[in-house]
């Protein structure tokens, strides 16, 4: 078993109404409810970003378009990708990148 980061990109527009916001949150909570204890860190959406280039130049905005993350535990990368398939972020038009993490110490 290892830890995997699900990185969300796209579709982080504010809901048009309180009802839409509740429906979005309900979908996320239902998905998290199906995951049980594979969730290591439920994560958070990302706010404003800055990009720092290798020569130290800082610019507004993130170059990758990432909008949030979740960390899960799974048997392997393919299993973590299967977990991501049920995420409501996909139904909203976003995409998810899945990365394995490694302990370095």
C-alpha positions as CSV (number, residue, x, y, z in Angstrom):
1,X,0.0,0.0,0.0
2,X,1.2,3.5,-0.8
3,X,0.0,7.0,-0.8
4,X,-1.2,8.8,-3.9
5,X,-2.0,12.4,-4.5
6,X,-5.1,13.2,-6.7
7,X,-4.5,16.6,-8.2
8,X,-7.6,18.4,-9.6
9,X,-7.4,20.8,-12.5
10,X,-10.2,22.9,-14.0
11,X,-13.8,23.7,-13.1
12,X,-13.4,25.6,-9.8
13,X,-16.0,28.3,-10.6
14,X,-18.1,29.5,-7.8
15,X,-21.6,28.0,-7.7
16,X,-24.3,30.1,-9.3
17,X,-26.6,29.6,-6.2
18,X,-26.7,28.3,-2.7
19,X,-28.6,25.3,-4.0
20,X,-26.0,24.5,-6.6
21,X,-23.3,24.9,-4.0
22,X,-25.1,22.4,-1.7
23,X,-25.5,19.9,-4.6
24,X,-21.8,20.1,-5.4
25,X,-20.8,19.7,-1.7
26,X,-23.3,16.8,-1.3
27,X,-21.8,15.0,-4.3
28,X,-18.3,15.4,-2.9
29,X,-19.4,14.2,0.6
30,X,-21.1,11.2,-1.0
31,X,-18.0,10.3,-2.9
32,X,-15.8,10.7,0.2
33,X,-18.3,8.5,2.0
34,X,-17.7,5.7,-0.5
35,X,-14.0,5.8,0.0
36,X,-13.9,5.0,3.7
37,X,-10.5,4.9,5.3
38,X,-8.5,5.0,2.1
39,X,-8.6,8.8,2.5
40,X,-5.3,10.0,4.1
41,X,-6.0,13.7,3.6
42,X,-9.3,14.9,2.2
43,X,-7.4,17.9,0.8
44,X,-8.7,21.3,-0.1
45,X,-9.3,23.5,-3.1
46,X,-6.4,25.8,-4.1
47,X,-6.8,29.6,-4.0
48,X,-4.7,32.2,-5.8
49,X,-1.3,31.1,-7.0
50,X,2.1,32.5,-8.1
51,X,4.7,30.9,-10.2
52,X,8.4,31.2,-9.5
53,X,10.7,30.5,-12.5
54,X,14.2,28.9,-12.2
55,X,15.7,32.4,-12.6
56,X,13.6,33.7,-9.6
57,X,11.1,35.7,-11.6
58,X,7.7,35.6,-9.9
59,X,4.5,35.9,-11.9
60,X,0.8,35.9,-10.9
61,X,-1.1,32.6,-11.3
62,X,-0.1,29.0,-11.4
63,X,1.2,27.6,-14.7
64,X,-0.4,24.2,-14.2
65,X,-4.1,25.2,-13.6
66,X,-4.3,23.0,-10.5
67,X,-7.4,23.6,-8.4
68,X,-7.1,21.2,-5.4
69,X,-5.9,17.9,-4.1
70,X,-6.8,14.7,-2.1
71,X,-4.4,12.1,-0.8
72,X,-5.5,8.4,-0.7
73,X,-3.9,5.1,0.1
74,X,-4.1,2.3,-2.5
75,X,-2.4,-0.9,-3.5
76,X,-0.8,0.7,-6.6
77,X,-1.1,3.5,-9.1
78,X,-3.8,1.8,-11.1
79,X,-5.9,1.3,-8.0
80,X,-5.5,5.0,-7.1
81,X,-6.6,5.9,-10.6
82,X,-9.7,3.7,-10.2
83,X,-10.5,5.6,-6.9
84,X,-10.3,8.9,-8.9
85,X,-12.8,7.7,-11.5
86,X,-15.7,8.2,-9.1
87,X,-14.8,11.8,-8.2
88,X,-17.5,14.4,-8.9
89,X,-14.8,16.7,-10.2
90,X,-14.8,14.7,-13.4
91,X,-18.6,15.1,-13.9
92,X,-18.1,18.8,-13.5
93,X,-15.7,18.8,-16.5
94,X,-12.4,18.8,-14.6
95,X,-9.5,16.3,-14.8
96,X,-7.5,14.5,-12.2
97,X,-3.8,13.6,-12.3
98,X,-2.7,10.8,-9.9
99,X,0.8,10.6,-8.5
100,X,2.5,8.1,-6.2
101,X,4.3,9.7,-3.3
102,X,7.6,8.3,-1.8
103,X,9.0,8.5,1.7
104,X,12.5,10.0,1.5
105,X,13.4,9.7,5.2
